[in-house]
Amino acid sequence: MLNEKLNSLLKKYDLLYSPTKNLTSSIIDKIPNHYKLGLRGSTPRMGKMLEYIPKSKNIIGLFDKDLNFVGQKIEGYTVFSSEEIHKFQLDAVIIAHHDYRDEIKKELENTNIKAIDIYEELKKIDDAIIPELMHNFHNSITEYTTAYALKEFYINGKDKEKKGYYLKELIVQYLYLRDFIFADKYINEYIEYKFKDYLLLQEVAYELRNFLFRAKKSIKERAVKNDISLFIIDALRAIDILSREGKDKTSDMPYLKTLSKKGTFFTNAFSPSTFTRESITAIFNEKNILDSNLKINEVDLKNSRWIQELNKMNYKILINVNKNIVRTNESIKNIEIKNSRFKPAPQILWDFICNLYDDNNNNNIFSLDHFIIESHKPYYCGDHRNKPFYYRPSSAKIFNEDEKSTFYYQRKESLKYLDKQLQFYMEFLSEKHKMTFFSDHGNGNFIDGADENRYQESMIHVPLIIVGKDIPIEEKRQLFSMIDLGSIVLSIAKDIDIKVKDRDYIEVQLEPIYNKMLKEFYISVGAERYITGFRVIRGENDKYVLFGDGTEEYYILPDEKNNHINDEKNKERIKYLSEKLRSKAFPRVNN
């Protein structure tokens, strides 16, 4: 198995260990070795904290106020009562309980013992790290933040030994992320500056490049002829491929822009909704969310026509998307569902090529992978120049001007990073492999928290690119709804011409907002009409919006600022569009 082979290679050179352990240990490493140290907290949490503390530290004992643990030994260290802490002439105490850290600090106020709050030190780097240490919950925000922090430690190192230590830690972090682009960059830097054991890193570089070369060769030589891969890039706008607004007109995703000229590019593709769950559900079910009785908010693959058709064609089907959205009956053969929601893009891509490499049966493989953390708020990646700005993506927030600027450039960095990772990993594929890149929805005014105008073009106009040896190079400019994607996939699988379903208009739907926090936010900014949901008809040159509360809007594109709903000259057109939508009921919303 490819991943096991890589881990064996990394283990051979002692480059395989926990990413957050590296960062936490690097903070603890700053404590002088001669300090007489104690740990203070609950015994289970102190046992966890010991995993991060090297044996070189002078730990005298563990201190817990729970007398049930007193006298026990954890990793060879005795647990004492916290009331005895003053008897041991300690220089410092490492706090090993997040929730009671303030209480523990207060206990030490009138002593000469220094309180070392690891949680506070981590918080200085980024709040997102704290949950990982508290709950051992790994997510890509933490993993990317760790890379940034280690890079800062390396750059700001005071002496060569420290700089070399942190640079090696950074290399390990990128290898853990399966980001071989930046791992290679920093391995070369390590060798160039001749840090400790740099000759060993020369061996690593040589073996790693050969390893990846052999893996690429094996995958390219797969005997099958019709592998199909779909890549959902969450919240990506069509304009992110075509160009950019403002002074910088270049695309933030030059690789995908190049691919759009090497295959079939749908220039007028539109998402069925503006939220991930609704769009992905609609794509699999081939029905808009409000037309699916609303309650169908997840996909059972046995009810997906085009997935079942691929299954009958003996495709091995691998779906790497949030399990809360997609599920299937265990009795259905050759379908595997994974959860990619909190994985960094290079790890998702690594898993993707491992599946191809490990397939001993040479099955035709259909895969769908979902990237979210780089292209969706809060836009994190493995190559930030400045400390990344963080906030909870589910929160409703309007940013100040400094935050807007930071967020704008953070998004650009993250899209470029994702683009580089896609380019690197797509080079593993044979020319016969058919690739489809698209988004579940776009992104509104991404520097504002609410994306208030959720029906605007940037929210619903999405990229759709299909590339492969037998895929024609052309632009399809007809209106295209992403609920028709399944039919396109089947055409690709059957090697028949890609045909776009004739549509006079595209319908986009948003279910009512049930999240209490978002409801309160929309009301506070005068956008309460969104709470009841909406239906949108997007024609060739116009857009009609009907909200669940009966409010109407009408726009003559490309202008989306001037509402022409009351213009007499558009009366008949508005009536025609209104009748199409008013014939369908909106779901009831409880206040």
Phi, psi and omega per residue, in radians:
M1 nan 2.375 -2.981
L2 -1.100 -0.773 -3.100
N3 -1.123 -0.705 3.106
E4 -1.119 -0.637 3.111
K5 -1.138 -0.717 3.116
L6 -1.140 -0.783 3.136
N7 -1.062 -0.648 3.093
S8 -1.107 -0.715 3.114
L9 -1.108 -0.789 -3.129
L10 -1.179 -0.657 3.125
K11 -1.126 -0.616 3.125
K12 -0.998 -0.590 -3.111
Y13 -1.852 0.290 3.114
D14 0.983 0.800 -3.140
L15 -2.054 0.457 -3.041
L16 -2.253 1.717 3.019
Y17 -2.798 3.030 -2.982
S18 -1.058 2.283 -3.097
P19 -1.161 -0.790 -3.111
T20 -1.255 -0.538 3.053
K21 -1.033 -0.677 3.113
N22 -1.040 -0.846 -3.074
L23 -1.167 -0.813 -3.139
T24 -1.121 -0.743 3.121
S25 -1.092 -0.611 -3.132
S26 -1.156 -0.540 3.080
I27 -1.278 -0.784 3.124
I28 -1.118 -0.533 -3.114
D29 -1.072 -0.374 -3.134
K30 -1.302 -0.269 3.124
I31 -1.260 2.208 -3.134
P32 -0.988 2.427 -3.088
N33 -1.121 -0.431 -3.098
H34 -1.406 -0.171 3.135
Y35 -1.086 2.367 2.976
K36 -1.459 1.981 -2.990
L37 -1.884 2.532 2.939
G38 -2.204 2.778 3.004
L39 -1.962 2.406 -3.112
R40 -2.271 2.160 3.134
G41 2.872 -2.762 3.042
S42 -1.425 2.541 -3.054
T43 -1.009 -0.773 3.102
P44 -1.013 -0.703 -3.124
R45 -1.284 -0.570 3.067
M46 -1.166 -0.638 3.069
G47 -1.072 -0.680 3.093
K48 -1.170 -0.731 -3.115
M49 -1.120 -0.545 -3.138
L50 -1.051 -0.441 3.119
E51 -1.089 -0.399 -3.065
Y52 -1.708 -0.074 -3.031
I53 -1.855 2.124 -3.136
P54 -1.202 2.710 -3.118
K55 -1.123 -0.321 -3.122
S56 -1.208 -0.287 3.136
K57 -1.368 2.556 -3.044
N58 -1.597 1.364 -3.116
I59 -1.488 2.129 -3.111
I60 -1.503 -0.685 -3.133
G61 3.117 3.071 3.117
L62 -1.924 2.512 -3.030
F63 -2.254 2.108 -3.060
D64 -2.325 2.432 3.107
K65 -1.432 -0.203 3.077
D66 -1.397 1.878 -3.046
L67 -1.162 -0.271 3.117
N68 -1.123 -0.412 -3.115
F69 -1.688 -0.245 -3.069
V70 -1.072 2.311 -3.128
G71 1.703 -0.324 3.102
Q72 -1.268 2.816 3.058
K73 -2.059 2.294 3.108
I74 -2.099 2.057 -3.107
E75 0.925 0.584 3.105
G76 1.538 -0.072 -3.118
Y77 -1.803 2.365 -3.113
T78 -1.381 2.466 3.049
V79 -1.611 2.152 3.109
F80 -1.948 2.850 3.044
S81 -1.191 2.455 -3.134
S82 -1.114 -0.384 3.123
E83 -1.227 -0.262 -3.114
E84 -1.669 0.070 -2.970
I85 -1.057 -0.535 -3.097
H86 -1.289 -0.226 -3.070
K87 -1.374 -0.257 -2.945
F88 -1.768 0.098 3.111
Q89 0.852 0.862 -3.116
L90 -1.305 2.571 3.024
D91 -1.488 -0.609 -3.082
A92 -2.706 2.716 3.068
V93 -2.203 2.237 3.053
I94 -1.526 2.133 -3.135
I95 -1.362 2.224 -3.073
A96 -2.135 0.682 3.059
H97 -2.709 1.919 -3.057
H98 -1.089 -0.818 -3.008
D99 -1.189 -0.487 -3.081
Y100 -1.938 0.357 -3.056
R101 -1.158 -0.643 3.119
D102 -1.158 -0.682 3.105
E103 -1.102 -0.724 -3.139
I104 -1.168 -0.701 3.100
K105 -1.064 -0.690 3.137
K106 -1.129 -0.649 3.104
E107 -1.035 -0.571 -3.030
L108 -1.651 0.014 -3.029
E109 -1.016 -0.748 -3.049
N110 -1.704 0.470 3.082
T111 -2.106 3.066 3.058
N112 -1.668 0.269 -3.091
I113 -1.572 2.237 3.104
K114 -1.395 2.296 3.078
A115 -1.587 2.147 3.117
I116 -1.866 1.911 -3.084
D117 -1.754 1.677 -3.132
I118 -1.038 -0.664 -3.110
Y119 -1.089 -0.686 3.125
E120 -1.178 -0.693 3.107
E121 -1.101 -0.733 3.111
L122 -1.158 -0.637 -3.136
K123 -1.091 -0.555 3.109
K124 -1.105 -0.514 3.117
I125 -1.407 -0.861 3.086
D126 -3.097 2.368 3.118
D127 -0.995 -0.504 -3.034
A128 -1.157 -0.315 -3.123
I129 -1.311 -0.531 -3.013
I130 -0.982 -0.846 -3.125
P131 -1.022 -0.552 -3.116
E132 -1.120 -0.776 -3.121
L133 -1.231 -0.635 -3.118
M134 -1.233 -0.746 -2.964
H135 -2.057 0.044 -3.094
N136 0.977 0.657 -3.086
F137 -1.818 1.882 -3.105
H138 -1.497 2.229 2.982
N139 -2.452 2.918 -2.985
S140 -1.206 -0.430 3.082
I141 -1.106 -0.837 3.109
T142 -1.052 -0.774 -3.079
E143 -1.158 -0.690 3.085
Y144 -1.235 -0.677 3.112
T145 -1.110 -0.663 3.096
T146 -1.056 -0.752 3.111
A147 -1.055 -0.764 3.141
Y148 -1.094 -0.788 -3.095
A149 -1.118 -0.753 3.134
L150 -1.127 -0.639 3.087
K151 -1.113 -0.703 3.100
E152 -1.138 -0.730 3.096
F153 -1.053 -0.705 3.139
Y154 -1.148 -0.855 -3.097
I155 -1.080 -0.679 -3.055
N156 -1.664 0.173 3.131
G157 -1.036 2.453 -3.040
K158 -1.449 -0.453 -3.131
D159 -2.447 2.931 -3.033
K160 -1.082 -0.675 -3.112
E161 -1.094 -0.789 3.133
K162 -1.146 -0.749 -3.134
K163 -1.068 -0.751 3.115
G164 -1.111 -0.685 3.117
Y165 -1.051 -0.861 -3.094
Y166 -1.238 -0.573 3.100
L167 -1.140 -0.694 3.101
K168 -1.139 -0.714 3.088
E169 -1.045 -0.693 3.135
L170 -1.134 -0.714 3.095
I171 -1.055 -0.776 3.119
V172 -1.062 -0.704 -3.131
Q173 -1.104 -0.765 3.124
Y174 -1.170 -0.610 3.077
L175 -1.149 -0.664 3.075
Y176 -1.109 -0.704 3.113
L177 -1.219 -0.235 -3.024
R178 1.125 0.529 3.042
D179 -1.679 1.589 -3.066
F180 -1.374 -0.289 3.096
I181 -1.135 -0.934 -3.091
F182 -1.418 -0.457 3.020
A183 -1.063 -0.795 3.138
D184 -1.124 -0.713 3.131
K185 -1.014 -0.824 -3.056
Y186 -1.432 -0.405 2.975
I187 -1.112 -0.780 3.106
N188 -1.085 -0.666 3.125
E189 -1.163 -0.694 3.108
Y190 -1.049 -0.766 -3.138
I191 -1.197 -0.731 -3.111
E192 -1.030 -0.718 -3.102
Y193 -1.597 0.068 3.032
K194 0.913 0.892 3.046
F195 -1.240 3.009 -3.071
K196 -0.872 2.294 3.113
D197 1.037 0.592 -3.115
Y198 -1.120 -0.465 3.099
L199 -1.130 -0.567 3.079
L200 -1.148 -0.663 3.099
L201 -1.185 -0.496 3.030
Q202 -1.099 -0.718 3.086
E203 -1.109 -0.740 3.124
V204 -1.033 -0.823 -3.128
A205 -1.020 -0.795 -3.125
Y206 -1.109 -0.844 -3.107
E207 -1.164 -0.692 -3.115
L208 -1.148 -0.737 3.136
R209 -1.150 -0.703 3.084
N210 -1.146 -0.695 3.117
F211 -1.046 -0.843 -3.129
L212 -1.181 -0.616 3.098
F213 -1.085 -0.778 -3.137
R214 -1.157 -0.687 3.118
A215 -1.114 -0.755 3.133
K216 -1.094 -0.749 -3.138
K217 -1.086 -0.749 -3.124
S218 -1.124 -0.751 -3.118
I219 -1.192 -0.710 3.130
K220 -1.109 -0.451 -3.091
E221 -1.641 0.212 3.094
R222 -0.943 2.422 -3.025
A223 -1.293 -0.354 -3.076
V224 -1.278 2.813 -3.070
K225 -2.048 -0.069 -2.967
N226 -2.441 0.768 2.998
D227 -1.155 2.428 3.125
I228 -2.250 2.273 3.133
S229 -2.242 2.296 3.060
L230 -1.917 2.338 3.126
F231 -2.145 1.967 3.078
I232 -1.555 2.076 3.071
I233 -1.841 1.778 -2.973
D234 -1.037 2.343 3.012
A235 1.120 0.384 3.100
L236 -1.476 2.365 -3.139
R237 -1.683 2.685 3.071
A238 -1.023 -0.652 -3.097
I239 -1.158 -0.384 3.097
D240 -1.172 -0.438 3.079
I241 -1.581 -0.777 -3.042
L242 -1.213 -0.840 -3.116
S243 -3.005 -2.949 3.096
R244 -2.245 2.708 3.029
E245 -1.376 3.001 3.025
G246 1.350 -2.773 -3.065
K247 -1.192 -0.641 -3.090
D248 -1.562 1.804 -3.062
K249 -1.539 -0.071 -3.103
T250 -1.331 2.653 3.126
S251 -1.252 2.507 3.040
D252 -1.392 -0.124 3.123
M253 -2.265 1.241 -3.058
P254 -1.064 -0.581 3.127
Y255 -1.131 -0.824 3.121
L256 -1.143 -0.603 3.096
K257 -1.115 -0.702 3.080
T258 -1.095 -0.749 3.120
L259 -1.082 -0.586 -3.120
S260 -1.096 -0.353 3.121
K261 -1.691 -0.018 -3.121
K262 -1.946 0.079 -3.129
G263 -2.629 -2.628 3.129
T264 -1.690 2.131 -3.083
F265 -2.026 2.069 3.108
F266 -1.543 1.863 -3.034
T267 -1.479 -0.201 -3.140
N268 -2.211 0.850 3.110
A269 -1.593 2.447 -3.094
F270 -2.313 2.450 -3.132
S271 -1.339 2.655 3.135
P272 -1.337 -0.290 3.114
S273 -2.715 -3.121 -3.099
T274 -1.999 0.183 3.010
F275 -2.145 2.593 -3.047
T276 -1.024 -0.914 -3.072
R277 -0.999 -0.800 -3.090
E278 -1.156 -0.713 -3.106
S279 -1.204 -0.819 -3.120
I280 -1.135 -0.697 3.075
T281 -1.039 -0.795 -3.127
A282 -1.122 -0.670 -3.133
I283 -1.134 -0.784 3.130
F284 -1.224 -0.694 -3.083
N285 -1.504 -0.224 -3.129
E286 1.060 0.563 3.070
K287 -2.490 2.502 3.046
N288 -1.165 2.690 -2.970
I289 -1.071 -0.746 -3.114
L290 -1.271 -0.372 3.089
D291 -1.479 -0.052 3.136
S292 -1.872 0.447 3.101
N293 1.130 0.295 3.020
L294 1.122 -0.727 -3.061
K295 -1.150 -0.342 3.121
I296 -1.400 1.460 -3.071
N297 -1.893 0.283 3.004
E298 -2.538 2.870 -3.071
V299 -1.861 2.143 2.928
D300 -1.723 1.958 -2.988
L301 -1.065 -0.358 3.110
K302 -1.206 -0.266 3.108
N303 -1.769 0.065 3.116
S304 -1.612 1.973 -3.053
R305 -0.967 -0.856 -3.000
W306 -1.348 -0.506 3.045
I307 -1.181 -0.720 3.119
Q308 -1.151 -0.586 3.089
E309 -1.159 -0.729 3.065
L310 -1.096 -0.657 3.116
N311 -1.090 -0.710 3.109
K312 -1.178 -0.441 3.112
M313 -1.473 0.166 3.085
N314 1.192 0.469 3.009
Y315 -1.285 2.453 2.904
K316 -1.459 2.110 -2.974
I317 -1.885 2.132 -3.124
L318 -2.128 1.971 -3.121
I319 -1.922 2.048 -3.107
N320 -2.002 1.420 -3.087
V321 -2.588 2.941 -3.089
N322 -0.903 2.161 -3.112
K323 -1.099 -0.398 3.117
N324 -1.245 -0.250 3.126
I325 -1.719 -0.746 -3.026
V326 -2.049 2.345 3.054
R327 -2.542 3.007 3.071
T328 -2.760 2.853 3.082
N329 -1.293 2.325 -3.084
E330 -1.058 -0.381 -3.082
S331 -1.335 -0.241 3.134
I332 -1.347 2.130 -3.063
K333 -1.396 2.721 3.003
N334 1.116 0.413 3.037
I335 -2.171 2.216 3.140
E336 -2.266 2.289 -3.123
I337 -2.027 2.308 3.080
K338 -2.175 2.988 3.140
N339 -1.946 2.040 -3.100
S340 -1.907 0.106 -2.916
R341 -1.010 -0.716 -3.072
F342 -1.967 0.504 3.098
K343 -1.809 2.455 3.067
P344 -1.146 2.660 -3.096
A345 -0.965 -0.812 -3.122
P346 -1.106 -0.533 3.078
Q347 -1.217 -0.682 3.082
I348 -1.089 -0.767 -3.129
L349 -1.187 -0.633 3.081
W350 -1.095 -0.803 3.086
D351 -1.014 -0.675 -3.139
F352 -1.062 -0.840 -3.116
I353 -1.310 -0.475 3.050
C354 -1.087 -0.689 3.110
N355 -1.063 -0.691 3.115
L356 -1.196 -0.774 -3.108
Y357 -1.131 -0.721 -3.016
D358 -1.410 -0.125 -3.076
D359 -1.301 1.681 -3.094
N360 -1.295 -0.377 -3.068
N361 -1.527 -0.042 -3.106
N362 0.911 0.796 3.056
N363 -1.302 2.655 2.850
N364 -1.175 2.266 -3.095
I365 -1.953 2.267 2.934
F366 -1.873 2.157 -3.132
S367 -2.245 2.569 3.049
L368 -2.307 2.134 -3.136
D369 -2.146 2.496 -2.994
H370 -2.103 2.049 3.090
F371 -1.786 2.287 -3.063
I372 -2.288 -0.754 -2.899
I373 -1.259 -0.473 -3.120
E374 -1.415 -0.693 -3.018
S375 -1.713 -0.185 -3.141
H376 -1.955 2.657 3.039
K377 -0.840 2.369 0.216
P378 -1.680 0.330 3.047
Y379 1.018 1.158 3.099
Y380 -1.834 2.599 3.103
C381 -2.677 -3.077 -3.084
G382 -1.655 0.218 -3.098
D383 -2.564 1.122 3.071
H384 -1.607 2.345 3.098
R385 -1.350 -0.611 3.127
N386 -2.052 2.888 3.138
K387 -1.004 2.144 -3.089
P388 -1.166 2.412 3.108
F389 -1.391 2.318 -3.077
Y390 -2.171 2.458 2.887
Y391 -2.687 2.819 -3.126
R392 -1.196 2.165 -3.103
P393 -1.050 -0.460 -3.099
S394 -1.454 -0.111 -3.084
S395 -1.437 2.647 3.063
A396 -1.692 2.090 -2.998
K397 -2.674 2.454 2.965
I398 -1.908 2.241 -3.020
F399 -1.552 2.653 3.027
N400 -1.360 3.068 -3.008
E401 -1.104 -0.705 3.118
D402 -1.123 -0.731 3.121
E403 -1.133 -0.668 3.112
K404 -1.060 -0.800 3.141
S405 -1.107 -0.793 3.123
T406 -1.052 -0.778 -3.104
F407 -1.126 -0.696 -3.127
Y408 -1.030 -0.856 -3.110
Y409 -1.303 -0.526 3.084
Q410 -1.111 -0.691 3.110
R411 -1.151 -0.749 3.113
K412 -1.034 -0.793 3.119
E413 -1.028 -0.775 -3.056
S414 -1.188 -0.698 3.106
L415 -1.138 -0.725 3.122
K416 -1.128 -0.686 3.103
Y417 -1.087 -0.833 3.125
L418 -1.063 -0.715 3.127
D419 -1.044 -0.747 3.116
K420 -1.119 -0.713 3.140
Q421 -1.145 -0.721 3.097
L422 -1.062 -0.782 3.136
Q423 -1.069 -0.776 -3.133
F424 -1.045 -0.851 -3.036
Y425 -1.373 -0.503 3.110
M426 -1.174 -0.348 3.108
E427 -1.242 -0.179 3.062
F428 -1.365 -0.292 -2.970
L429 -1.543 2.664 3.069
S430 -1.332 2.829 3.131
E431 -1.168 -0.302 3.129
K432 -1.362 -0.329 -3.070
H433 -1.172 2.337 -3.124
K434 -1.818 2.151 -3.042
M435 -2.037 2.428 3.084
T436 -2.241 2.188 3.131
F437 -2.014 2.277 3.139
F438 -2.771 3.096 3.117
S439 -2.188 2.672 3.097
D440 -1.345 -0.484 3.074
H441 -2.930 2.990 -3.141
G442 -1.590 -2.604 -3.089
N443 -2.568 2.187 -3.086
G444 -1.305 -2.422 3.064
N445 -1.303 1.467 -2.880
F446 -1.119 -0.205 3.110
I447 -1.538 -0.065 2.982
D448 -1.843 2.534 -3.017
G449 -1.173 -0.594 -2.925
A450 -1.608 -0.304 -3.002
D451 0.855 0.989 -2.887
E452 -1.005 -0.795 3.131
N453 -1.483 1.371 -2.964
R454 -1.291 -0.145 3.133
Y455 -1.735 0.018 -3.089
Q456 -1.184 2.838 -3.036
E457 -0.985 -0.708 -3.106
S458 -1.149 -0.343 3.111
M459 -1.496 -0.473 -3.008
I460 -2.048 -0.314 -3.136
H461 -1.503 1.977 -2.995
V462 -2.130 2.740 3.071
P463 -1.383 2.593 2.997
L464 -2.538 1.968 -3.070
I465 -2.217 2.274 3.094
I466 -2.139 2.207 -3.036
V467 -2.320 2.472 3.086
G468 2.977 2.900 -3.054
K469 -0.974 -0.732 -3.067
D470 -1.716 0.170 3.138
I471 -1.568 2.183 -3.113
P472 -1.145 2.595 3.077
I473 -1.566 1.875 -3.106
E474 -2.849 2.809 2.990
E475 -1.822 2.277 3.042
K476 -1.841 1.969 -3.004
R477 -1.763 0.022 3.096
Q478 -1.204 2.716 3.019
L479 -1.060 2.290 -3.097
F480 -2.351 2.214 3.057
S481 -1.678 2.383 -3.122
M482 -1.172 -0.188 3.044
I483 -1.236 -0.201 3.080
D484 -1.642 0.098 -3.087
L485 -1.064 -0.664 -3.125
G486 -0.993 -0.702 3.118
S487 -1.147 -0.628 3.087
I488 -1.133 -0.757 3.134
V489 -1.048 -0.746 3.135
L490 -1.144 -0.632 3.078
S491 -1.074 -0.734 3.111
I492 -1.109 -0.774 -3.112
A493 -1.113 -0.567 -3.094
K494 -1.654 0.053 3.141
D495 0.988 0.731 3.060
I496 -2.016 2.882 -3.060
D497 -1.036 2.471 3.075
I498 -1.377 2.061 3.131
K499 -2.065 2.371 -3.139
V500 -1.649 2.236 3.110
K501 -1.102 2.288 3.135
D502 -1.172 2.164 3.107
R503 -2.384 2.309 3.056
D504 -1.354 -0.393 -3.127
Y505 -2.763 2.863 3.070
I506 -1.957 2.390 3.053
E507 -1.814 2.296 3.089
V508 -2.072 2.403 -3.067
Q509 -2.292 2.575 3.027
L510 -2.263 2.156 3.107
E511 -1.244 2.820 3.111
P512 -1.007 2.668 3.131
I513 -1.516 2.072 3.135
Y514 -1.830 -0.284 3.127
N515 -1.165 2.084 -3.028
K516 -1.040 -0.750 -3.106
M517 -1.108 -0.772 3.128
L518 -1.162 -0.674 3.108
K519 -1.036 -0.815 -3.140
E520 -1.099 -0.644 -3.137
F521 -1.186 -0.815 3.139
Y522 -1.038 -0.675 3.108
I523 -1.129 -0.716 -3.079
S524 -1.152 -0.459 -3.129
V525 -1.813 0.244 3.087
G526 1.279 0.467 -3.113
A527 -2.092 0.659 -3.065
E528 -1.148 -0.285 3.125
R529 -1.063 -0.426 -3.131
Y530 -1.228 -0.392 -3.081
I531 -1.051 -0.564 -3.106
T532 -1.545 0.029 -3.132
G533 1.434 3.074 3.082
F534 -2.656 2.838 2.931
R535 -2.149 2.406 -3.122
V536 -2.216 2.370 2.923
I537 -1.861 2.112 3.106
R538 -1.916 1.868 3.128
G539 -1.562 -2.986 3.116
E540 -1.068 -0.695 -3.024
N541 -2.289 0.126 -3.110
D542 -2.577 3.001 -3.110
K543 -2.558 2.226 3.108
Y544 -2.016 2.307 -3.100
V545 -2.115 2.243 3.053
L546 -2.137 2.056 3.108
F547 -1.528 2.779 -3.126
G548 -1.096 -0.372 3.114
D549 -1.548 0.092 3.102
G550 1.665 -0.163 3.115
T551 -1.117 2.440 -3.136
E552 -2.115 2.603 3.003
E553 -2.473 2.619 -3.140
Y554 -2.496 2.247 -3.081
Y555 -2.200 2.469 3.049
I556 -1.798 1.899 -3.018
L557 -1.217 2.600 0.188
P558 -1.515 0.044 3.141
D559 -1.267 2.119 3.094
E560 -2.058 0.265 -3.140
K561 -1.768 -0.580 -3.069
N562 -1.711 2.012 -3.136
N563 -1.449 2.031 -3.079
H564 -1.759 0.435 -3.037
I565 -1.095 -0.453 -3.104
N566 -1.765 0.108 3.141
D567 -1.256 2.208 -3.098
E568 -1.101 -0.632 -3.071
K569 -1.205 -0.322 3.130
N570 -1.773 0.161 -3.005
K571 -1.002 -0.802 -3.087
E572 -1.206 -0.712 3.120
R573 -1.106 -0.768 3.131
I574 -1.111 -0.724 3.120
K575 -1.069 -0.745 3.135
Y576 -1.072 -0.815 -3.127
L577 -1.217 -0.689 3.141
S578 -1.068 -0.739 -3.128
E579 -1.116 -0.583 3.136
K580 -1.149 -0.660 -3.085
L581 -1.546 -0.591 -3.100
R582 -1.258 -0.227 3.080
S583 -1.301 -0.184 3.135
K584 -1.907 2.346 -3.105
A585 -1.379 2.534 2.976
F586 -1.532 2.601 3.060
P587 -1.167 2.655 -3.129
R588 -1.299 2.438 3.125
V589 -2.037 2.177 3.080
N590 -1.582 2.325 3.132
N591 -1.335 nan nan
